[in-house]
């Protein structure tokens, strides 16, 4: 905890909620508060252009889309998103199509996170007149373990330290943000490391399939995910901490072609690589997700590797619960939502973490260099296509149906 700046400072302001971070979680919380007439300020270290263009996730689960629609926050998603009804596993040189809509009646949406963020910031700032301050520096939390918290920051225009006194702080600024750094020593952080890396790639190339592809290959996992008609996201399993410069254009495409090969399908459509970075596959969960008047949401509270495409969906789930709980408390004096916020979020967080862990072994087992792991991974794959019950259970977890 950092002690509070002087409350009578000429730069001091008051608001009900300070939201730190203008990603999907922070902007969703801000929009829910604005719709209920609750005053709030969103602080963001990046520029508006930066948050609207940085490449991030693209899979949105159907329940999340419906929740956005109910709150008037779906923006261009219903009209512009691709609707996916199936995925495809490729192993043993063959393709195995998995039609999850046939099993469940539900589907996925592919809508890149930058587009969703652009919709949310437009709704918050331009339509609902919300206060969002971009480019702030040296954000600090003060007295968040008391009933009089505040947040201060350096104004990018004047360099002056400004102070926002508030009732609550919503920490939505990610794994490396100041709200995560403000956790007390007794906070519990559970961490899991998968011992592998993924080379994350964006290619200026049209998708080579109408669905997501998962390549389970002895040389390592490979993934194909459409982002737009012109851009495709690819992943390649690689050693943790690998240098992206070890992966020139020719090597990347050679590995993708081999790991995603299917005898009855043409080669992948290749193109210029516009992003190339290595992700070390790990997860963490902060428990609880609330400390005094500070409530964490999204990656500030939990990180889930992109193995199951759950990160943005978890952030939205947190934001819906937190926004509604803050509105209930600040407008009606009801504290049940805030009291139960952490437990309610963590039930879904752990459900998704368990599925990610299970799926990781299916993806990585063939390349583990361990005959036992390779055999059990192959058994998991074959079971998906031999048992309708197993397939339905997988589809429900993949789509987030019935999560706690």
N, C-alpha and C positions, 0 to 999 in steps of 0.2 A: 504494500500500500504506500502511495505517495500522499503526503499531507496536502490539504486543500490550499489553493491560492487564496489570496485575501478576497473575501466575498464582496467587498465594496470597490474592487478594482474597476476602473472605468471601462475596461474591456469585457466585464462580466455580463453574461446574458442568462436567461432562464428558459427552460423548456421542459416538457414532461419526460421525453426519452431522447437520448443521444444514441444513434445507430452508428457504429464504427465499421465501415466497409460497405461499398456499393457494388457488391456482387448479387447473385440471385437471392441469397438469404436476406441480406440487408435491405435491398430494394423492395422485396416482398413484405418484410416487416413494416418498412416505411409506408408503403401503399395501404396496408391494412389499417395502420394508425390514422393516416390522412382521411381514409374513407369514413372513419368513425369520429372525425373531428378532433382527434388527439394531436397536439402539437409535438413535433419532433424535428430533429436536425440529423441529416446523414453526412458523415465525414468520410472523405475518400482521398487517399494520397495520390492516386493517379488522375489523369485528365479524363474528361468525358469520352474523348475519342479513344483513349487507351482502353477503357473498360468495355467499349462497344466493339472493339476489334481484336482483342487478345484471343488467340485460339484456345478453346476449352472443350468440354464434353458436348455431346450432341444427342444422347438418348434420353427421352423423357417418357416416363411411364404414364399409362392412360389415366390412372387415378389422379396423378399430379396435374395433368391437363384439365381434367374435370374440376379440380379444386381451383385452378387458376381461372377457369371460365366462370365459376360461381362468384368469384370476387371481382370480375371485370378486368382481369389481368392477363388474359391469354394473348392479347395483341394480335399479331399476324400469324400466330402459331397454327390455328385451325385451317387457315387458307393456304399457308406456305409450307407447312411441314410435310415431310414424306411419311406415309403410313406404312409400317412394316408388319407383316403377318407371319413371317417365318425367318429362320436363320439356317445356316448350313454349316455342318461340320465336315471337314476334309481330312481324311486319314486313310492310310493304305492305298494312296493314289486314287481314291474314289471320293465322290461327294455324297453326302447323306443329308437330305433336306429335312428340317424339323419344323413342322407347321404348328406353331403354338396357338394361333388363332383358332384353328380347327379343334384344338383340345380344350380351349378355355373361353372362346368367344371374345377375347381381348387382344389388343395389339400394342405395339410401340409407336412412338413418334420420333422421327429424326429431325431435330431442330437445333442447330448449333447454338451453344450458350451465348456467344456474342449477340445473336439476334434476339434471344430472350432478354438479355440485359438491356439492349437498346429499347425494346418494348417497355420494360419495367421502368427505366429511367425517364422515358418519354411520358409515361402515364403519371409517374410521381412528380416530376419537375414541371413538365409543360402543360399537362392536363389538370392535375390536382393541385398545382401550385406549391409543391413541397420544397422545403429548404434543403438543398444538397450543396455541399462545399467541396469542390474538387481541388486537388493539388496541395492539400494541407500537409504540414510537416511537423515532425516531432510531437506526435499525439501522445498525451499522457493521461492516465486515469488517476483520480484522486478520491480517497475516502469511499471506495465502492463497498466496503464492509460496514458502512454506516447507513443511516437513512437520509443522508445528504451528500450523495456522490456528485462528482463533477468531472468534466473532461476538458483538457486544455490542448491547444495546438498553436503552431505558428502560422499566421495568416500569410499566404503566398504573395499577396500584393504589398503588404506593409512590413512584413517581418515581425509584427507585433504578436505577442502571446495573448491569445484570446481564451476566455474561460466560459464554459457552458455548465451552469448548475442545473441539475436534473433530478428526477425521481428514480430513473432506471437507466442502465447502460446495456445496450444489445451489442454483444461482441460478435461481429460477422466479418472479421478481417483476415480470416485464414490462419494457416498453420504458423506463419512467421509474424503474425500481427501483434500489436501491443496488448490486446486483450488477453491473448493466450499467455503472453509474457507476464501478465499481472496476476496469474494464479498464485494462490498461497502455497506454502511448502507442503501442506497436507493434501493437496489435490492428488488424486490417483490417476496415473496415465498408464494404461495398458497398451503395450506395443508388440507387434508381430512383424518379423522380417521374413520374406519369402526366399531370400538368398539368391535372387535373380534380378536381372534388369530387363526393361523393355525399351527398345529403340522406338520412340514415337516419331512418326513421319506424317507430313502433309504433302500430298502430291497434286500438282496441276494435271490431273488425269481424271477422266470420267470414271465413275464406278464400273467395275468389271462384273458386277452381279446386282440383282435386284434386292439383295438382302445382305445382312452381316455374314461374313465368313470367318470361321474359326479353324485354323490349320493346326492339327496336333501331329507333330512330325518329330522323328528322332533327332533332327538338327535343331529343334526348338519350336516354340509356338510362333504362329503368325496370325495376324488379324487384319481384316478388311472391313471398314465401316464407311459408308457414303456420308459425305457432308453436304454436298450440293451436286447438281448435274455436272459441274466442272472440277470439283475437288474431292479427293478421297483421303480418309485417314487410314494409315497402315500402322501396324505394330510388328516388331520382330523381337523375339526373346534374345537376350544377349547377356554377357557377364555383368554383374553389378558394378557400377562405377566405370563402365567402358567409356571410351572417348568417341563422340560422334564422328570425329575425323577419321576413325578407323573404318568408317562405313561410306566409302565413295559411292557415287551414283550406280556404277556397274555392279558393285557387290550387293548393294541393297536390292536391286531388281533381280539379280540372280537368285538370292535367298528367297525373296518373295515368290518368284515363279516356282521354285522347287517346293517350298513348304505349303503352298496353296494349290499345287497342281492337282488336277482331276482328269482322268482319262477321257471323259466325254465332254470336257469344257475347253474353250480356247484359252490361250495364255492371257495373263492380265494385261490390261492396257497401261502402258508405261507413260510417264511424264516427268516434268521437272520437279525436283524436290524443293519445297519452299519452307519446310521446317524439319529439323532433325535434332532431337535431344534424347538423352538417356534418362529414364525414370527408374529409380531403385524401388522395387516393389515392396512396400511395407504399409502397415495399417497402424493406427493408434486410436484409442478411445479415452476421453477425459471423463472421469466420474467424480462427483456429479457434474452437471452442465450449468449449475447455478452456484454463485458464491456471493452472498449478501445481495446487493442490488445489481450485480453483474450477471447477465444471462448469455451464455455462449450458444451460437448456432452455426451450422455448416462446418467447414474445415477448421474453424477455431476450436471446435469441440471434438471432432472425429475426422480422421482421414481414412478413406477406403481406396485401395489401389484400383485402377481402372479395369480390373479383371472382369467385373460383372456390370460395369456401366451404372453404378449406383450413386456416385458422389453427388451429382446435381439433384437427384431425386431426394436424397436424405436432407440436403440443404433446404429444399422447398418444404419438406415435411416439418423440419424444425421451425421454419419461418411461419408456417400456418399456425402451428401450436403457440408459438411465442407471441405473434401478433394478436391472435384472438385472446390469449391470456392477459396481455397488457391492456387491451381494450376493456376486458371485463373488469379488471381491477381499477383502472383509471376513470371509467365512466359509471360503473355500478358498484364499486367497492367489493367485488367478488374476488377472493384470493385463491380459490381452489385451483384454477388453471395454472397460476404461477407456482403454487406449492407442489403441484404434480407434474410440472413441465419436464424436469430432468428425467424422471422415471418413465414418463410417456414416450419421450424421444428415444431413450436408451433401449426400450424394448425393440423398436424397429432397427435401431443402429446395430444391435447385436444379432438380430435376425439376418440382416444383410451381410454383416461381417462373416457369419458362419457360412452363408452361401458362397461368398467370395472365396473363402478358404477351401471349400469343397471343390469349387470350379477350378481353382488354381492347380490343384493336383491333377485334375482331368487334363488341363492344358499342358502342364509342365512334366507330367510323369514320363512321357515317352522319351524325353531328352535328359532324364535325371542321371543316366549312366548306372541305373540300379534296376536289375531285372524284376525285382519285386514291385517297385513303384510303377514301372512300365506295364507290368501285367495287370495291376489293379486299376490303373488309368484306362487301359483298354477295356477291362470289364465294365467300368462305368459307362464308357461310350457305347458299347454294345447293348447294355441294359436299356439305354434311352430309346433304342430302336426295336427292342424285343418285347418290352412291357409297356402297355398303355398306362398302367398305374404309375410306373416310374417316370414315364414321359410327362404325364399330367402334373405330377409333383414338381418336376423340374420346371415346367412351363409356368406354374404358379409362382415359384420363387423368382424365376427370371423376369417375370412381369410385375412382381411386387404385389400379387394378389393375396389377400388374407394375411399380410404381415401384421405383426402385433401392433 
